[in-house]
Amino acid sequence: MRDHRPPVSAEALTAAEVRLAELGHPVPPSYRAFLAAQDGGKPVRDYFSFRQGDRDQHDGVRWFYGIAAAPNGDLVREAESRVDRVPAGMLSIADDGNGNAVVLDGRDGRDGPVLFWDHEFETEPPDESNLSWVAPDIETFLADLIENLEPPPVVEPKGWRRLFARE
């Protein structure tokens, strides 16, 4: 992780789990263990691949949600903001910075798979049509993350901004 955070306290984790269960988004055991070791944060290796429909896709994890108050990602707040958007039993665990999420399926006591939730294709009420399989579990997902070495695209200034562009 780029910003190492201390493990979350047992009391804070329990309080968050109670609230998340009330919202219908239980914390699967593997993510509980992740939070107990590293309370969220920005990963160095952040790039992952998945198949969406008939296309290969790639995306990145901006940050993993944690419990402690932090500027980047609060697990409970994110679940509250998506309570009517993500199917019950699925926990949003990470953000890609574009309005999409990485979710962990905790329905019926499951501990995976890891899925990509695409906000562009969400339905009302929420269903699984905007979910794409990424990994069988969180351990595999974390192990398969790679560092994105491609530089961001250069955007040429347009309009009046080009007048102030520096070379």
Beta strands, then each sheet from edge to edge (+ up, - down):
strand 1: 47-52
strand 2: 55-60
strand 3: 63-64
strand 4: 90-95
strand 5: 101-105
strand 6: 114-117
strand 7: 131-135
sheet 1: 1+ 2-
sheet 2: 3+ 4- 5+ 6- 7+
end
